[in-house]
């Protein structure tokens, strides 16, 4: 196995807690940098991920989990299928139960990690652009949620130099 292949197989192991790194202004690793940035039910959650985790529902990003939806597991709130700052002991207890349909990630990862964890297949850029051009803007905002729509709009304005 090549060095690159070994790196691709490696489980993410940061020496510091990701929340601490994020609070200190450090750039959090991307999915490409972490190779295995999530664990499935029954897998051990790496200690290096710290005391709190992000937990997502397996059907995140589908019509079954609206971005504006809220639900609870035990006393933990999921917004749009995502719970952040979940205490490690709770996440570890959930990971041992069958049938909950959850993935476990380090706190602070972005939606790119969610896409990888849930297996959503990316579109060809040209197809994606065509879909965006054809989709009603108000519906897109509803699907994305106000915060994410605003983040994307701001990033697009910045890219356009406005």
VEXMI-479346 format. One record per residue: chain; x, y, z of N, C-alpha, C, O in turn; residue number from 1. Coordinates in nm, 3 decimals. Layout:
<atoms>
ATOM   chain       n.u       n.v       n.w      ca.u      ca.v      ca.w       c.u       c.v       c.w       o.u       o.v       o.w   resi
ATOM       A         X         Y         Z         X         Y         Z         X         Y         Z         X         Y         Z    NUM
...
</atoms>
This chain:
<atoms>
ATOM   chain       n.u       n.v       n.w      ca.u      ca.v      ca.w       c.u       c.v       c.w       o.u       o.v       o.w   resi
ATOM       A     0.085    -0.118     0.000     0.000     0.000     0.000     0.090     0.124     0.000     0.186     0.131     0.076      1
ATOM       A     0.058     0.220    -0.085     0.138     0.342    -0.094     0.113     0.430     0.027     0.016     0.412     0.100      2
ATOM       A     0.203     0.525     0.046     0.189     0.619     0.157     0.059     0.697     0.145    -0.010     0.721     0.244      3
ATOM       A     0.024     0.737     0.022    -0.101     0.811    -0.001    -0.221     0.725     0.034    -0.317     0.774     0.093      4
ATOM       A    -0.217     0.596    -0.002    -0.328     0.506     0.029    -0.342     0.487     0.180    -0.454     0.483     0.232      5
ATOM       A    -0.229     0.476     0.250    -0.234     0.463     0.395    -0.296     0.588     0.455    -0.380     0.578     0.545      6
ATOM       A    -0.257     0.706     0.406    -0.313     0.830     0.456    -0.463     0.835     0.431    -0.538     0.880     0.518      7
ATOM       A    -0.508     0.790     0.316    -0.649     0.792     0.282    -0.729     0.700     0.375    -0.845     0.728     0.406      8
ATOM       A    -0.667     0.590     0.420    -0.734     0.495     0.508    -0.730     0.540     0.654    -0.807     0.491     0.736      9
ATOM       A    -0.642     0.632     0.687    -0.620     0.668     0.826    -0.743     0.731     0.889    -0.818     0.804     0.823     10
ATOM       A    -0.763     0.704     1.014    -0.869     0.770     1.090    -0.811     0.901     1.140    -0.696     0.907     1.181     11
ATOM       A    -0.891     1.005     1.135    -0.850     1.137     1.177    -0.795     1.134     1.319    -0.861     1.083     1.410     12
ATOM       A    -0.678     1.188     1.338    -0.624     1.194     1.474    -0.554     1.326     1.498    -0.435     1.341     1.470     13
ATOM       A    -0.628     1.422     1.548    -0.574     1.551     1.585    -0.540     1.546     1.733    -0.617     1.489     1.810     14
ATOM       A    -0.428     1.601     1.774    -0.393     1.597     1.915    -0.482     1.685     2.001    -0.498     1.659     2.120     15
ATOM       A    -0.538     1.789     1.944    -0.618     1.881     2.023    -0.766     1.864     1.990    -0.801     1.818     1.881     16
ATOM       A    -0.849     1.900     2.082    -0.993     1.897     2.065    -1.032     1.998     1.957    -0.985     2.112     1.959     17
ATOM       A    -1.118     1.958     1.861    -1.155     2.045     1.748    -1.226     2.172     1.793    -1.205     2.278     1.734     18
ATOM       A    -1.310     2.162     1.897    -1.379     2.282     1.945    -1.278     2.384     1.996    -1.293     2.504     1.972     19
ATOM       A    -1.174     2.338     2.065    -1.070     2.427     2.115    -0.997     2.493     1.999    -0.970     2.613     2.001     20
ATOM       A    -0.966     2.413     1.896    -0.899     2.468     1.778    -0.986     2.573     1.710    -0.936     2.678     1.670     21
ATOM       A    -1.115     2.544     1.697    -1.206     2.637     1.631    -1.216     2.766     1.710    -1.214     2.875     1.653     22
ATOM       A    -1.229     2.754     1.842    -1.239     2.873     1.927    -1.112     2.957     1.922    -1.118     3.078     1.941     23
ATOM       A    -0.999     2.893     1.897    -0.873     2.965     1.888    -0.851     3.023     1.749    -0.749     3.086     1.723     24
ATOM       A    -0.948     3.002     1.659    -0.938     3.057     1.525    -0.861     2.969     1.429    -0.830     3.011     1.317     25
ATOM       A    -0.829     2.847     1.469    -0.756     2.756     1.381    -0.846     2.710     1.267    -0.967     2.698     1.284     26
ATOM       A    -0.786     2.684     1.153    -0.860     2.629     1.040    -0.887     2.482     1.066    -0.794     2.404     1.084     27
ATOM       A    -1.014     2.444     1.069    -1.049     2.305     1.092    -1.020     2.223     0.968    -1.029     2.275     0.857     28
ATOM       A    -0.986     2.097     0.985    -0.956     2.013     0.869    -1.080     1.990     0.784    -1.192     1.981     0.836     29
ATOM       A    -1.060     1.980     0.654    -1.170     1.948     0.563    -1.183     1.797     0.553    -1.098     1.723     0.603     30
ATOM       A    -1.289     1.751     0.489    -1.308     1.608     0.470    -1.190     1.549     0.394    -1.142     1.441     0.428     31
ATOM       A    -1.143     1.618     0.292    -1.032     1.566     0.213    -0.908     1.547     0.300    -0.830     1.454     0.277     32
ATOM       A    -0.889     1.632     0.399    -0.774     1.622     0.487    -0.790     1.515     0.593    -0.691     1.462     0.644     33
ATOM       A    -0.912     1.482     0.627    -0.934     1.388     0.737    -0.961     1.246     0.691    -0.961     1.155     0.775     34
ATOM       A    -0.983     1.223     0.565    -1.009     1.091     0.505    -1.128     1.021     0.570    -1.227     0.996     0.501     35
ATOM       A    -1.124     0.989     0.696    -1.235     0.922     0.764    -1.285     1.020     0.870    -1.243     1.014     0.985     36
ATOM       A    -1.373     1.109     0.829    -1.417     1.216     0.918    -1.549     1.186     0.987    -1.612     1.276     1.043     37
ATOM       A    -1.593     1.059     0.983    -1.715     1.022     1.052    -1.707     0.876     1.091    -1.628     0.800     1.035     38
ATOM       A    -1.789     0.838     1.186    -1.799     0.696     1.220    -1.945     0.656     1.214    -2.035     0.735     1.242     39
ATOM       A    -1.965     0.531     1.178    -2.099     0.474     1.169    -2.136     0.411     1.303    -2.049     0.391     1.388     40
ATOM       A    -2.264     0.380     1.323    -2.305     0.316     1.447    -2.223     0.190     1.474    -2.196     0.111     1.383     41
ATOM       A    -2.184     0.174     1.599    -2.108     0.057     1.640    -1.957     0.073     1.630    -1.883    -0.004     1.690     42
ATOM       A    -1.910     0.173     1.555    -1.766     0.197     1.544    -1.721     0.281     1.664    -1.799     0.359     1.719     43
ATOM       A    -1.597     0.265     1.701    -1.541     0.345     1.811    -1.524     0.490     1.765    -1.480     0.516     1.653     44
ATOM       A    -1.558     0.581     1.852    -1.542     0.725     1.823    -1.402     0.765     1.870    -1.370     0.748     1.988     45
ATOM       A    -1.318     0.817     1.781    -1.181     0.852     1.819    -1.175     0.949     1.937    -1.247     1.049     1.939     46
ATOM       A    -1.091     0.920     2.033    -1.074     1.007     2.151    -1.029     1.147     2.111    -1.065     1.246     2.176     47
ATOM       A    -0.951     1.156     2.004    -0.898     1.285     1.960    -1.007     1.383     1.920    -0.981     1.502     1.908     48
ATOM       A    -1.129     1.333     1.899    -1.238     1.422     1.859    -1.290     1.506     1.974    -1.373     1.593     1.952     49
ATOM       A    -1.245     1.482     2.093    -1.281     1.568     2.204    -1.404     1.523     2.281    -1.455     1.412     2.265     50
ATOM       A    -1.450     1.615     2.368    -1.558     1.585     2.462    -1.698     1.604     2.405    -1.795     1.555     2.462     51
ATOM       A    -1.709     1.675     2.293    -1.840     1.694     2.230    -1.829     1.658     2.082    -1.723     1.669     2.021     52
ATOM       A    -1.942     1.613     2.026    -1.944     1.566     1.888    -2.062     1.625     1.813    -2.155     1.678     1.874     53
ATOM       A    -2.056     1.615     1.682    -2.170     1.645     1.597    -2.230     1.511     1.556    -2.157     1.418     1.519     54
ATOM       A    -2.361     1.502     1.564    -2.430     1.378     1.527    -2.533     1.416     1.421    -2.610     1.510     1.438     55
ATOM       A    -2.534     1.340     1.311    -2.631     1.367     1.204    -2.715     1.243     1.178    -2.670     1.130     1.196     56
ATOM       A    -2.835     1.268     1.135    -2.925     1.158     1.097    -2.880     1.105     0.961    -2.834     1.180     0.876     57
ATOM       A    -2.894     0.973     0.942    -2.851     0.911     0.816    -2.924     0.969     0.696    -2.869     0.972     0.586     58
ATOM       A    -3.048     1.016     0.715    -3.123     1.072     0.603    -3.111     1.224     0.594    -3.197     1.290     0.536     59
ATOM       A    -3.004     1.280     0.654    -2.977     1.424     0.640    -2.967     1.457     0.492    -2.915     1.378     0.413     60
ATOM       A    -3.017     1.573     0.454    -3.007     1.616     0.315    -3.114     1.557     0.225    -3.104     1.568     0.102     61
ATOM       A    -3.216     1.495     0.283    -3.325     1.439     0.203    -3.455     1.506     0.244    -3.459     1.582     0.341     62
ATOM       A    -3.561     1.477     0.171    -3.692     1.534     0.204    -3.740     1.487     0.341    -3.825     1.551     0.402     63
ATOM       A    -3.687     1.375     0.390    -3.726     1.324     0.520    -3.677     1.407     0.636    -3.726     1.392     0.748     64
ATOM       A    -3.580     1.495     0.612    -3.526     1.580     0.718    -3.521     1.724     0.667    -3.419     1.768     0.615     65
ATOM       A    -3.632     1.798     0.681    -3.630     1.937     0.633    -3.528     2.021     0.709    -3.508     2.003     0.829     66
ATOM       A    -3.465     2.113     0.637    -3.359     2.195     0.697    -3.411     2.277     0.815    -3.334     2.310     0.905     67
ATOM       A    -3.538     2.310     0.814    -3.595     2.388     0.924    -3.658     2.300     1.032    -3.709     2.352     1.132     68
ATOM       A    -3.654     2.169     1.014    -3.717     2.077     1.109    -3.637     2.063     1.238    -3.514     2.074     1.239     69
ATOM       A    -3.711     2.038     1.347    -3.649     2.013     1.477    -3.707     1.885     1.533    -3.827     1.859     1.522     70
ATOM       A    -3.620     1.805     1.593    -3.667     1.687     1.664    -3.568     1.658     1.776    -3.462     1.721     1.784     71
ATOM       A    -3.602     1.564     1.861    -3.519     1.534     1.977    -3.492     1.385     1.987    -3.577     1.303     1.952     72
ATOM       A    -3.375     1.352     2.035    -3.341     1.216     2.076    -3.292     1.230     2.219    -3.197     1.302     2.247     73
ATOM       A    -3.359     1.161     2.308    -3.339     1.184     2.451    -3.368     1.332     2.474    -3.479     1.378     2.445     74
ATOM       A    -3.274     1.408     2.524    -3.298     1.551     2.546    -3.219     1.637     2.448    -3.214     1.760     2.462     75
ATOM       A    -3.157     1.575     2.349    -3.070     1.647     2.255    -3.151     1.691     2.133    -3.220     1.610     2.071     76
ATOM       A    -3.141     1.819     2.101    -3.214     1.875     1.987    -3.135     1.857     1.857    -3.016     1.885     1.851     77
ATOM       A    -3.205     1.810     1.754    -3.152     1.802     1.618    -3.222     1.910     1.538    -3.345     1.916     1.535     78
ATOM       A    -3.144     1.995     1.472    -3.198     2.098     1.382    -3.160     2.059     1.241    -3.042     2.050     1.206     79
ATOM       A    -3.262     2.034     1.159    -3.235     1.992     1.022    -3.158     1.861     1.015    -3.084     1.838     0.920     80
ATOM       A    -3.176     1.777     1.116    -3.108     1.647     1.118    -2.969     1.650     1.177    -2.897     1.550     1.170     81
ATOM       A    -2.928     1.764     1.237    -2.793     1.779     1.291    -2.800     1.823     1.437    -2.870     1.918     1.472     82
ATOM       A    -2.725     1.752     1.522    -2.709     1.792     1.662    -2.561     1.822     1.684    -2.476     1.740     1.652     83
ATOM       A    -2.532     1.938     1.738    -2.393     1.974     1.765    -2.370     1.980     1.915    -2.465     1.988     1.994     84
ATOM       A    -2.246     1.976     1.954    -2.206     1.982     2.095    -2.271     1.872     2.177    -2.311     1.894     2.292     85
ATOM       A    -2.282     1.753     2.119    -2.339     1.639     2.190    -2.230     1.583     2.281    -2.122     1.547     2.234     86
ATOM       A    -2.256     1.575     2.410    -2.154     1.520     2.501    -2.113     1.378     2.458    -2.197     1.296     2.423     87
ATOM       A    -1.984     1.352     2.463    -1.928     1.223     2.421    -2.001     1.104     2.485    -2.034     1.010     2.413     88
ATOM       A    -2.027     1.105     2.616    -2.094     0.988     2.674    -2.231     0.959     2.611    -2.268     0.843     2.595     89
ATOM       A    -2.305     1.062     2.576    -2.436     1.042     2.512    -2.417     0.984     2.373    -2.483     0.888     2.336     90
ATOM       A    -2.324     1.044     2.294    -2.298     0.995     2.158    -2.250     0.850     2.162    -2.292     0.769     2.079     91
ATOM       A    -2.163     0.817     2.256    -2.113     0.679     2.265    -2.225     0.582     2.302    -2.229     0.470     2.252     92
ATOM       A    -2.315     0.624     2.390    -2.429     0.538     2.426    -2.518     0.516     2.304    -2.564     0.404     2.280     93
ATOM       A    -2.544     0.622     2.227    -2.625     0.609     2.106    -2.558     0.516     2.006    -2.624     0.434     1.942     94
ATOM       A    -2.425     0.528     1.992    -2.355     0.450     1.889    -2.364     0.300     1.916    -2.345     0.219     1.825     95
ATOM       A    -2.393     0.262     2.039    -2.405     0.120     2.074    -2.545     0.066     2.050    -2.567    -0.056     2.051     96
ATOM       A    -2.642     0.155     2.027    -2.780     0.112     2.002    -2.801     0.090     1.853    -2.750     0.165     1.771     97
ATOM       A    -2.876    -0.011     1.820    -2.907    -0.040     1.680    -3.033     0.036     1.639    -3.124     0.058     1.720     98
ATOM       A    -3.038     0.076     1.513    -3.159     0.132     1.456    -3.182     0.281     1.476    -3.289     0.331     1.441     99
ATOM       A    -3.085     0.354     1.532    -3.105     0.497     1.550    -3.079     0.575     1.422    -3.129     0.686     1.407    100
ATOM       A    -3.001     0.521     1.331    -2.974     0.588     1.203    -2.895     0.716     1.219    -2.937     0.822     1.171    101
ATOM       A    -2.780     0.708     1.285    -2.698     0.826     1.312    -2.555     0.805     1.265    -2.506     0.693     1.261    102
ATOM       A    -2.490     0.917     1.230    -2.346     0.919     1.204    -2.285     1.016     1.304    -2.349     1.113     1.345    103
ATOM       A    -2.162     0.990     1.342    -2.093     1.068     1.444    -1.970     1.134     1.381    -1.892     1.069     1.311    104
ATOM       A    -1.955     1.264     1.407    -1.847     1.342     1.349    -1.787     1.431     1.457    -1.850     1.457     1.559    105
ATOM       A    -1.663     1.478     1.435    -1.607     1.574     1.529    -1.686     1.705     1.522    -1.735     1.742     1.416    106
ATOM       A    -1.698     1.774     1.634    -1.762     1.906     1.630    -1.682     1.998     1.541    -1.559     1.990     1.535    107
ATOM       A    -1.751     2.087     1.472    -1.684     2.187     1.391    -1.665     2.151     1.244    -1.620     2.235     1.166    108
ATOM       A    -1.700     2.028     1.204    -1.687     1.994     1.062    -1.797     2.063     0.983    -1.900     2.103     1.039    109
ATOM       A    -1.776     2.078     0.855    -1.873     2.148     0.772    -1.965     2.050     0.699    -1.955     1.928     0.717    110
ATOM       A    -2.053     2.104     0.617    -2.151     2.020     0.548    -2.086     1.926     0.447    -2.147     1.826     0.408    111
ATOM       A    -1.965     1.955     0.405    -1.894     1.863     0.317    -1.878     1.727     0.387    -1.889     1.622     0.324    112
ATOM       A    -1.852     1.731     0.517    -1.840     1.606     0.594    -1.974     1.535     0.603    -1.979     1.412     0.599    113
ATOM       A    -2.083     1.611     0.615    -2.217     1.550     0.620    -2.246     1.477     0.489    -2.299     1.366     0.490    114
ATOM       A    -2.210     1.540     0.377    -2.233     1.479     0.246    -2.157     1.348     0.236    -2.210     1.248     0.188    115
ATOM       A    -2.032     1.349     0.279    -1.952     1.228     0.273    -2.010     1.120     0.364    -2.019     1.004     0.324    116
ATOM       A    -2.051     1.156     0.484    -2.104     1.058     0.579    -2.232     0.994     0.528    -2.251     0.873     0.541    117
ATOM       A    -2.320     1.073     0.469    -2.450     1.021     0.425    -2.445     0.959     0.286    -2.540     0.895     0.243    118
ATOM       A    -2.334     0.979     0.215    -2.320     0.917     0.085    -2.394     0.988    -0.027    -2.416     0.929    -0.133    119
ATOM       A    -2.432     1.114    -0.006    -2.498     1.189    -0.113    -2.398     1.206    -0.228    -2.286     1.251    -0.207    120
ATOM       A    -2.441     1.169    -0.346    -2.353     1.177    -0.462    -2.351     1.319    -0.518    -2.456     1.379    -0.541    121
ATOM       A    -2.231     1.374    -0.539    -2.222     1.508    -0.597    -2.265     1.508    -0.743    -2.253     1.407    -0.813    122
ATOM       A    -2.314     1.622    -0.788    -2.355     1.638    -0.928    -2.238     1.693    -1.009    -2.144     1.751    -0.954    123
ATOM       A    -2.246     1.674    -1.137    -2.153     1.740    -1.226    -2.175     1.891    -1.212    -2.290     1.934    -1.203    124
ATOM       A    -2.069     1.971    -1.209    -2.086     2.116    -1.191    -2.183     2.179    -1.291    -2.260     2.268    -1.255    125
ATOM       A    -2.179     2.134    -1.416    -2.267     2.191    -1.517    -2.413     2.161    -1.486    -2.500     2.246    -1.503    126
ATOM       A    -2.440     2.038    -1.439    -2.577     2.000    -1.402    -2.623     2.080    -1.280    -2.737     2.125    -1.273    127
ATOM       A    -2.534     2.096    -1.185    -2.567     2.172    -1.066    -2.601     2.317    -1.101    -2.699     2.372    -1.053    128
ATOM       A    -2.518     2.379    -1.186    -2.542     2.518    -1.228    -2.676     2.530    -1.301    -2.750     2.626    -1.279    129
ATOM       A    -2.707     2.434    -1.387    -2.835     2.436    -1.460    -2.952     2.424    -1.362    -3.052     2.494    -1.377    130
ATOM       A    -2.940     2.339    -1.263    -3.046     2.323    -1.163    -3.065     2.453    -1.084    -3.178     2.494    -1.059    131
ATOM       A    -2.955     2.518    -1.046    -2.965     2.644    -0.972    -3.034     2.752    -1.056    -3.120     2.824    -1.006    132
ATOM       A    -2.995     2.761    -1.184    -3.057     2.862    -1.271    -3.206     2.838    -1.286    -3.283     2.934    -1.296    133
ATOM       A    -3.248     2.715    -1.287    -3.389     2.682    -1.311    -3.474     2.683    -1.185    -3.596     2.687    -1.193    134
ATOM       A    -3.411     2.678    -1.068    -3.487     2.663    -0.944    -3.537     2.798    -0.893    -3.460     2.894    -0.892    135
ATOM       A    -3.663     2.809    -0.852    -3.714     2.936    -0.798    -3.637     2.977    -0.672    -3.621     2.897    -0.580    136
ATOM       A    -3.592     3.100    -0.668    -3.508     3.149    -0.559    -3.578     3.135    -0.423    -3.515     3.094    -0.326    137
ATOM       A    -3.705     3.170    -0.415    -3.776     3.159    -0.286    -3.779     3.015    -0.236    -3.765     2.991    -0.116    138
ATOM       A    -3.797     2.921    -0.327    -3.796     2.780    -0.288    -3.658     2.736    -0.242    -3.644     2.657    -0.148    139
ATOM       A    -3.555     2.788    -0.310    -3.419     2.755    -0.272    -3.388     2.806    -0.131    -3.327     2.734    -0.051    140
ATOM       A    -3.430     2.928    -0.100    -3.410     2.982     0.034    -3.482     2.897     0.138    -3.428     2.871     0.246    141
ATOM       A    -3.602     2.854     0.107    -3.677     2.768     0.199    -3.603     2.637     0.224    -3.593     2.591     0.337    142
ATOM       A    -3.551     2.578     0.118    -3.478     2.452     0.132    -3.347     2.467     0.207    -3.311     2.382     0.289    143
ATOM       A    -3.274     2.575     0.179    -3.144     2.597     0.243    -3.159     2.645     0.387    -3.074     2.616     0.471    144
ATOM       A    -3.264     2.718     0.414    -3.276     2.786     0.542    -3.215     2.924     0.528    -3.123     2.945     0.449    145
ATOM       A    -3.266     3.019     0.607    -3.223     3.158     0.594    -3.072     3.175     0.614    -3.008     3.246     0.536    146
ATOM       A    -3.016     3.113     0.716    -2.874     3.132     0.748    -2.783     3.084     0.636    -2.693     3.157     0.595    147
ATOM       A    -2.806     2.963     0.586    -2.721     2.908     0.481    -2.740     2.986     0.351    -2.644     3.009     0.278    148
ATOM       A    -2.863     3.028     0.321    -2.888     3.108     0.201    -2.811     3.240     0.208    -2.753     3.284     0.109    149
ATOM       A    -2.811     3.302     0.326    -2.739     3.427     0.345    -2.588     3.406     0.332    -2.519     3.488     0.271    150
ATOM       A    -2.536     3.297     0.388    -2.393     3.266     0.376    -2.353     3.250     0.230    -2.251     3.302     0.186    151
ATOM       A    -2.434     3.178     0.155    -2.405     3.155     0.013    -2.413     3.286    -0.065    -2.328     3.314    -0.149    152
ATOM       A    -2.516     3.367    -0.037    -2.531     3.495    -0.107    -2.412     3.587    -0.078    -2.362     3.654    -0.168    153
ATOM       A    -2.368     3.589     0.046    -2.253     3.672     0.084    -2.127     3.624     0.013    -2.049     3.705    -0.037    154
ATOM       A    -2.107     3.493     0.010    -1.989     3.438    -0.057    -1.992     3.468    -0.207    -1.888     3.497    -0.267    155
ATOM       A    -2.110     3.460    -0.268    -2.122     3.491    -0.411    -2.092     3.638    -0.438    -2.025     3.670    -0.536    156
ATOM       A    -2.141     3.727    -0.353    -2.113     3.870    -0.370    -1.964     3.897    -0.358    -1.907     3.975    -0.434    157
ATOM       A    -1.900     3.831    -0.260    -1.756     3.846    -0.240    -1.681     3.798    -0.364    -1.587     3.863    -0.410    158
ATOM       A    -1.722     3.685    -0.419    -1.656     3.630    -0.538    -1.673     3.721    -0.659    -1.587     3.725    -0.748    159
ATOM       A    -1.783     3.794    -0.662    -1.808     3.887    -0.773    -1.741     4.023    -0.749    -1.745     4.110    -0.835    160
ATOM       A    -1.681     4.040    -0.632    -1.614     4.166    -0.600    -1.709     4.277    -0.563    -1.677     4.394    -0.583    161
ATOM       A    -1.827     4.243    -0.508    -1.927     4.344    -0.473    -1.955     4.342    -0.326    -2.037     4.420    -0.277    162
</atoms>
